[in-house]
Amino acid sequence: MKEIDWKRKLTSRKFWLAIVELVTGLMLAFKVDAGTVEVIGGVIMSAAAVVAYTIGEGLADAANGTNNFGENKAV
């Protein structure tokens, strides 16, 4: 069986939009107030942006050989 590439999934906008659609669809099915649904969808997308940025920067730093402070790693 194929292994899931979580780094790629967590940085995918399509993945996060699918999560938002699932959550908002469930909330609407349970008759949650539309304003609450909108706020929670926005919170999920904001959190997704932070996660994607953090993972993306970590991968870029690893590829460039720098640490968290932009300094070159000792070889």
Distance bins in CASP14 RR format, pairs under 12 A and 6 or more apart:
PFRMAT RR
TARGET T0000
AUTHOR 0000-0000-0000
RMODE 2
METHOD distances of the structure
MODEL  1
3 9 0 0 0 0 0 1 0 0 0 0 0
4 10 0 0 0 0 0 1 0 0 0 0 0
4 12 0 0 0 0 0 1 0 0 0 0 0
4 15 0 0 0 0 0 1 0 0 0 0 0
5 11 0 0 0 0 1 0 0 0 0 0 0
5 12 0 0 0 0 1 0 0 0 0 0 0
5 15 0 0 0 0 0 1 0 0 0 0 0
5 55 0 0 0 0 0 1 0 0 0 0 0
5 59 0 0 0 0 0 1 0 0 0 0 0
6 12 0 0 0 0 0 1 0 0 0 0 0
6 15 0 0 0 0 0 1 0 0 0 0 0
6 51 0 0 0 0 0 1 0 0 0 0 0
6 55 0 0 0 0 1 0 0 0 0 0 0
7 15 0 0 0 0 0 1 0 0 0 0 0
7 51 0 0 0 0 0 1 0 0 0 0 0
7 52 0 0 0 0 0 1 0 0 0 0 0
7 54 0 0 0 0 0 1 0 0 0 0 0
7 55 1 0 1 0 0 0 0 0 0 0 0
7 56 0 0 0 0 1 0 0 0 0 0 0
7 58 0 0 0 0 1 0 0 0 0 0 0
7 59 1 0 0 1 0 0 0 0 0 0 0
7 60 0 0 0 0 0 1 0 0 0 0 0
7 62 0 0 0 0 0 1 0 0 0 0 0
8 14 0 0 0 0 0 1 0 0 0 0 0
8 15 0 0 0 0 1 0 0 0 0 0 0
8 52 0 0 0 0 0 1 0 0 0 0 0
8 55 0 0 0 0 1 0 0 0 0 0 0
8 56 0 0 0 0 0 1 0 0 0 0 0
8 59 0 0 0 0 1 0 0 0 0 0 0
9 15 1 0 1 0 0 0 0 0 0 0 0
9 16 0 0 0 0 1 0 0 0 0 0 0
9 18 0 0 0 0 0 1 0 0 0 0 0
9 19 0 0 0 0 0 1 0 0 0 0 0
9 48 0 0 0 0 0 1 0 0 0 0 0
9 51 0 0 0 0 0 1 0 0 0 0 0
9 52 0 0 0 0 0 1 0 0 0 0 0
9 55 0 0 0 0 1 0 0 0 0 0 0
10 16 0 0 0 0 1 0 0 0 0 0 0
10 19 0 0 0 0 0 1 0 0 0 0 0
10 47 0 0 0 0 0 1 0 0 0 0 0
10 48 0 0 0 0 1 0 0 0 0 0 0
10 49 0 0 0 0 0 1 0 0 0 0 0
10 50 0 0 0 0 0 1 0 0 0 0 0
10 51 1 0 1 0 0 0 0 0 0 0 0
10 52 1 0 0 1 0 0 0 0 0 0 0
10 53 0 0 0 0 0 1 0 0 0 0 0
10 54 0 0 0 0 1 0 0 0 0 0 0
10 55 1 0 1 0 0 0 0 0 0 0 0
10 56 0 0 0 0 1 0 0 0 0 0 0
10 58 0 0 0 0 0 1 0 0 0 0 0
10 59 0 0 0 0 0 1 0 0 0 0 0
11 48 0 0 0 0 1 0 0 0 0 0 0
11 49 0 0 0 0 0 1 0 0 0 0 0
11 50 0 0 0 0 0 1 0 0 0 0 0
11 51 1 0 0 1 0 0 0 0 0 0 0
11 52 1 0 1 0 0 0 0 0 0 0 0
11 53 0 0 0 0 1 0 0 0 0 0 0
11 54 0 0 0 0 1 0 0 0 0 0 0
11 55 1 0 1 0 0 0 0 0 0 0 0
11 56 1 0 1 0 0 0 0 0 0 0 0
11 57 0 0 0 0 0 1 0 0 0 0 0
11 58 0 0 0 0 0 1 0 0 0 0 0
11 59 0 0 0 0 1 0 0 0 0 0 0
11 60 0 0 0 0 0 1 0 0 0 0 0
12 18 0 0 0 0 1 0 0 0 0 0 0
12 19 0 0 0 0 0 1 0 0 0 0 0
12 48 0 0 0 0 1 0 0 0 0 0 0
12 51 0 0 0 0 0 1 0 0 0 0 0
12 52 1 0 0 1 0 0 0 0 0 0 0
12 55 0 0 0 0 0 1 0 0 0 0 0
12 56 0 0 0 0 0 1 0 0 0 0 0
13 19 0 0 0 0 0 1 0 0 0 0 0
13 20 0 0 0 0 0 1 0 0 0 0 0
13 45 0 0 0 0 1 0 0 0 0 0 0
13 48 1 0 0 1 0 0 0 0 0 0 0
13 49 0 0 0 0 1 0 0 0 0 0 0
13 51 0 0 0 0 0 1 0 0 0 0 0
13 52 1 0 0 1 0 0 0 0 0 0 0
13 53 0 0 0 0 0 1 0 0 0 0 0
14 20 0 0 0 0 0 1 0 0 0 0 0
14 21 0 0 0 0 0 1 0 0 0 0 0
14 48 0 0 0 0 0 1 0 0 0 0 0
14 52 0 0 0 0 0 1 0 0 0 0 0
15 21 0 0 0 0 0 1 0 0 0 0 0
15 22 0 0 0 0 0 1 0 0 0 0 0
15 44 0 0 0 0 0 1 0 0 0 0 0
15 45 0 0 0 0 0 1 0 0 0 0 0
15 48 0 0 0 0 1 0 0 0 0 0 0
15 51 0 0 0 0 0 1 0 0 0 0 0
15 52 0 0 0 0 1 0 0 0 0 0 0
15 55 0 0 0 0 0 1 0 0 0 0 0
16 22 0 0 0 0 0 1 0 0 0 0 0
16 23 0 0 0 0 0 1 0 0 0 0 0
16 41 0 0 0 0 1 0 0 0 0 0 0
16 42 0 0 0 0 0 1 0 0 0 0 0
16 43 0 0 0 0 0 1 0 0 0 0 0
16 44 1 0 0 1 0 0 0 0 0 0 0
16 45 1 0 0 1 0 0 0 0 0 0 0
16 46 0 0 0 0 0 1 0 0 0 0 0
16 47 0 0 0 0 1 0 0 0 0 0 0
16 48 1 1 0 0 0 0 0 0 0 0 0
16 49 0 0 0 0 1 0 0 0 0 0 0
16 50 0 0 0 0 0 1 0 0 0 0 0
16 51 0 0 0 0 1 0 0 0 0 0 0
16 52 1 0 0 1 0 0 0 0 0 0 0
17 23 0 0 0 0 0 1 0 0 0 0 0
17 24 0 0 0 0 0 1 0 0 0 0 0
17 41 0 0 0 0 0 1 0 0 0 0 0
17 42 0 0 0 0 0 1 0 0 0 0 0
17 44 0 0 0 0 1 0 0 0 0 0 0
17 45 0 0 0 0 1 0 0 0 0 0 0
17 48 0 0 0 0 1 0 0 0 0 0 0
17 49 0 0 0 0 0 1 0 0 0 0 0
17 52 0 0 0 0 0 1 0 0 0 0 0
18 24 0 0 0 0 0 1 0 0 0 0 0
18 25 0 0 0 0 0 1 0 0 0 0 0
18 44 0 0 0 0 0 1 0 0 0 0 0
18 45 0 0 0 0 0 1 0 0 0 0 0
18 48 0 0 0 0 0 1 0 0 0 0 0
19 25 0 0 0 0 0 1 0 0 0 0 0
19 26 0 0 0 0 0 1 0 0 0 0 0
19 40 0 0 0 0 0 1 0 0 0 0 0
19 41 0 0 0 0 1 0 0 0 0 0 0
19 42 0 0 0 0 0 1 0 0 0 0 0
19 43 0 0 0 0 0 1 0 0 0 0 0
19 44 1 0 0 1 0 0 0 0 0 0 0
19 45 0 0 0 0 1 0 0 0 0 0 0
19 47 0 0 0 0 1 0 0 0 0 0 0
19 48 1 0 0 1 0 0 0 0 0 0 0
19 51 0 0 0 0 0 1 0 0 0 0 0
20 26 0 0 0 0 0 1 0 0 0 0 0
20 27 0 0 0 0 0 1 0 0 0 0 0
20 37 0 0 0 0 1 0 0 0 0 0 0
20 38 0 0 0 0 0 1 0 0 0 0 0
20 39 0 0 0 0 0 1 0 0 0 0 0
20 40 0 0 0 0 1 0 0 0 0 0 0
20 41 1 0 1 0 0 0 0 0 0 0 0
20 42 1 0 0 1 0 0 0 0 0 0 0
20 43 0 0 0 0 1 0 0 0 0 0 0
20 44 1 0 1 0 0 0 0 0 0 0 0
20 45 1 0 0 1 0 0 0 0 0 0 0
20 46 0 0 0 0 0 1 0 0 0 0 0
20 47 0 0 0 0 0 1 0 0 0 0 0
20 48 0 0 0 0 1 0 0 0 0 0 0
20 49 0 0 0 0 0 1 0 0 0 0 0
21 27 0 0 0 0 0 1 0 0 0 0 0
21 28 0 0 0 0 0 1 0 0 0 0 0
21 37 0 0 0 0 0 1 0 0 0 0 0
21 41 0 0 0 0 1 0 0 0 0 0 0
21 44 0 0 0 0 0 1 0 0 0 0 0
21 45 0 0 0 0 0 1 0 0 0 0 0
22 28 0 0 0 0 0 1 0 0 0 0 0
22 29 0 0 0 0 0 1 0 0 0 0 0
22 40 0 0 0 0 0 1 0 0 0 0 0
22 41 0 0 0 0 0 1 0 0 0 0 0
22 44 0 0 0 0 1 0 0 0 0 0 0
23 29 0 0 0 0 0 1 0 0 0 0 0
23 30 0 0 0 0 0 1 0 0 0 0 0
23 32 0 0 0 0 0 1 0 0 0 0 0
23 36 0 0 0 0 0 1 0 0 0 0 0
23 37 0 0 0 0 1 0 0 0 0 0 0
23 38 0 0 0 0 0 1 0 0 0 0 0
23 39 0 0 0 0 0 1 0 0 0 0 0
23 40 1 0 0 1 0 0 0 0 0 0 0
23 41 1 0 0 1 0 0 0 0 0 0 0
23 42 0 0 0 0 0 1 0 0 0 0 0
23 43 0 0 0 0 1 0 0 0 0 0 0
23 44 1 0 0 1 0 0 0 0 0 0 0
23 45 0 0 0 0 0 1 0 0 0 0 0
23 47 0 0 0 0 0 1 0 0 0 0 0
23 48 0 0 0 0 0 1 0 0 0 0 0
24 30 0 0 0 0 0 1 0 0 0 0 0
24 32 0 0 0 0 1 0 0 0 0 0 0
24 34 0 0 0 0 1 0 0 0 0 0 0
24 35 0 0 0 0 0 1 0 0 0 0 0
24 36 0 0 0 0 0 1 0 0 0 0 0
24 37 1 0 1 0 0 0 0 0 0 0 0
24 38 0 0 0 0 1 0 0 0 0 0 0
24 39 0 0 0 0 0 1 0 0 0 0 0
24 40 1 0 0 1 0 0 0 0 0 0 0
24 41 1 0 1 0 0 0 0 0 0 0 0
24 42 0 0 0 0 1 0 0 0 0 0 0
24 43 0 0 0 0 0 1 0 0 0 0 0
24 44 0 0 0 0 1 0 0 0 0 0 0
24 45 0 0 0 0 0 1 0 0 0 0 0
25 31 0 0 0 0 0 1 0 0 0 0 0
25 32 0 0 0 0 1 0 0 0 0 0 0
25 34 0 0 0 0 0 1 0 0 0 0 0
25 37 1 0 0 1 0 0 0 0 0 0 0
25 40 0 0 0 0 0 1 0 0 0 0 0
25 41 0 0 0 0 0 1 0 0 0 0 0
26 32 0 0 0 0 1 0 0 0 0 0 0
26 37 0 0 0 0 1 0 0 0 0 0 0
26 40 0 0 0 0 0 1 0 0 0 0 0
26 41 0 0 0 0 0 1 0 0 0 0 0
27 33 0 0 0 0 1 0 0 0 0 0 0
27 34 0 0 0 0 1 0 0 0 0 0 0
27 35 0 0 0 0 1 0 0 0 0 0 0
27 36 1 0 0 1 0 0 0 0 0 0 0
27 37 1 0 1 0 0 0 0 0 0 0 0
27 38 0 0 0 0 1 0 0 0 0 0 0
27 39 0 0 0 0 0 1 0 0 0 0 0
27 40 1 0 0 1 0 0 0 0 0 0 0
27 41 0 0 0 0 1 0 0 0 0 0 0
27 44 0 0 0 0 0 1 0 0 0 0 0
28 34 1 0 0 1 0 0 0 0 0 0 0
28 35 0 0 0 0 0 1 0 0 0 0 0
28 36 0 0 0 0 0 1 0 0 0 0 0
28 37 1 0 0 1 0 0 0 0 0 0 0
28 38 0 0 0 0 0 1 0 0 0 0 0
28 40 0 0 0 0 0 1 0 0 0 0 0
28 41 0 0 0 0 0 1 0 0 0 0 0
29 37 0 0 0 0 0 1 0 0 0 0 0
30 36 0 0 0 0 0 1 0 0 0 0 0
30 37 0 0 0 0 0 1 0 0 0 0 0
31 37 0 0 0 0 0 1 0 0 0 0 0
32 38 0 0 0 0 0 1 0 0 0 0 0
32 39 0 0 0 0 0 1 0 0 0 0 0
32 40 0 0 0 0 1 0 0 0 0 0 0
32 41 0 0 0 0 0 1 0 0 0 0 0
33 39 0 0 0 0 1 0 0 0 0 0 0
33 40 0 0 0 0 0 1 0 0 0 0 0
34 40 0 0 0 0 0 1 0 0 0 0 0
34 41 0 0 0 0 0 1 0 0 0 0 0
35 41 0 0 0 0 1 0 0 0 0 0 0
35 42 0 0 0 0 0 1 0 0 0 0 0
36 42 0 0 0 0 0 1 0 0 0 0 0
36 43 0 0 0 0 0 1 0 0 0 0 0
37 43 0 0 0 0 0 1 0 0 0 0 0
37 44 0 0 0 0 0 1 0 0 0 0 0
38 44 0 0 0 0 0 1 0 0 0 0 0
38 45 0 0 0 0 0 1 0 0 0 0 0
39 45 0 0 0 0 0 1 0 0 0 0 0
39 46 0 0 0 0 0 1 0 0 0 0 0
40 46 0 0 0 0 0 1 0 0 0 0 0
40 47 0 0 0 0 0 1 0 0 0 0 0
41 47 0 0 0 0 1 0 0 0 0 0 0
41 48 0 0 0 0 1 0 0 0 0 0 0
42 48 0 0 0 0 1 0 0 0 0 0 0
42 49 0 0 0 0 1 0 0 0 0 0 0
43 49 0 0 0 0 0 1 0 0 0 0 0
43 50 0 0 0 0 0 1 0 0 0 0 0
44 50 0 0 0 0 0 1 0 0 0 0 0
44 51 0 0 0 0 0 1 0 0 0 0 0
45 51 0 0 0 0 0 1 0 0 0 0 0
45 52 0 0 0 0 0 1 0 0 0 0 0
46 52 0 0 0 0 0 1 0 0 0 0 0
46 53 0 0 0 0 0 1 0 0 0 0 0
47 53 0 0 0 0 0 1 0 0 0 0 0
47 54 0 0 0 0 0 1 0 0 0 0 0
48 54 0 0 0 0 0 1 0 0 0 0 0
48 55 0 0 0 0 0 1 0 0 0 0 0
49 55 0 0 0 0 0 1 0 0 0 0 0
49 56 0 0 0 0 0 1 0 0 0 0 0
50 56 0 0 0 0 0 1 0 0 0 0 0
50 57 0 0 0 0 0 1 0 0 0 0 0
51 57 0 0 0 0 0 1 0 0 0 0 0
51 58 0 0 0 0 0 1 0 0 0 0 0
52 58 0 0 0 0 0 1 0 0 0 0 0
52 59 0 0 0 0 0 1 0 0 0 0 0
53 59 0 0 0 0 0 1 0 0 0 0 0
53 60 0 0 0 0 0 1 0 0 0 0 0
54 60 0 0 0 0 0 1 0 0 0 0 0
54 61 0 0 0 0 0 1 0 0 0 0 0
54 68 0 0 0 0 0 1 0 0 0 0 0
55 61 0 0 0 0 0 1 0 0 0 0 0
55 62 0 0 0 0 0 1 0 0 0 0 0
56 62 0 0 0 0 1 0 0 0 0 0 0
56 63 0 0 0 0 1 0 0 0 0 0 0
56 64 0 0 0 0 0 1 0 0 0 0 0
57 63 0 0 0 0 0 1 0 0 0 0 0
57 64 0 0 0 0 0 1 0 0 0 0 0
57 66 0 0 0 0 0 1 0 0 0 0 0
57 67 0 0 0 0 0 1 0 0 0 0 0
57 68 0 0 0 0 1 0 0 0 0 0 0
57 69 0 0 0 0 0 1 0 0 0 0 0
57 70 0 0 0 0 0 1 0 0 0 0 0
58 64 0 0 0 0 1 0 0 0 0 0 0
58 65 0 0 0 0 0 1 0 0 0 0 0
58 66 0 0 0 0 1 0 0 0 0 0 0
58 67 0 0 0 0 0 1 0 0 0 0 0
58 68 0 0 0 0 1 0 0 0 0 0 0
58 70 0 0 0 0 0 1 0 0 0 0 0
59 65 0 0 0 0 0 1 0 0 0 0 0
59 66 0 0 0 0 0 1 0 0 0 0 0
60 66 0 0 0 0 1 0 0 0 0 0 0
60 68 0 0 0 0 0 1 0 0 0 0 0
60 70 0 0 0 0 0 1 0 0 0 0 0
61 67 1 0 0 1 0 0 0 0 0 0 0
61 68 1 0 0 1 0 0 0 0 0 0 0
61 69 0 0 0 0 1 0 0 0 0 0 0
61 70 1 0 0 1 0 0 0 0 0 0 0
61 71 0 0 0 0 0 1 0 0 0 0 0
61 72 0 0 0 0 0 1 0 0 0 0 0
61 73 0 0 0 0 1 0 0 0 0 0 0
62 68 0 0 0 0 0 1 0 0 0 0 0
62 70 0 0 0 0 0 1 0 0 0 0 0
62 73 0 0 0 0 1 0 0 0 0 0 0
63 73 0 0 0 0 0 1 0 0 0 0 0
64 70 0 0 0 0 1 0 0 0 0 0 0
64 71 0 0 0 0 0 1 0 0 0 0 0
64 72 0 0 0 0 1 0 0 0 0 0 0
64 73 0 0 0 0 1 0 0 0 0 0 0
65 71 0 0 0 0 1 0 0 0 0 0 0
65 72 1 0 0 1 0 0 0 0 0 0 0
65 73 1 0 1 0 0 0 0 0 0 0 0
65 74 0 0 0 0 0 1 0 0 0 0 0
65 75 0 0 0 0 1 0 0 0 0 0 0
66 72 1 0 1 0 0 0 0 0 0 0 0
66 73 1 0 0 1 0 0 0 0 0 0 0
66 74 0 0 0 0 0 1 0 0 0 0 0
67 73 1 0 1 0 0 0 0 0 0 0 0
67 74 0 0 0 0 1 0 0 0 0 0 0
END
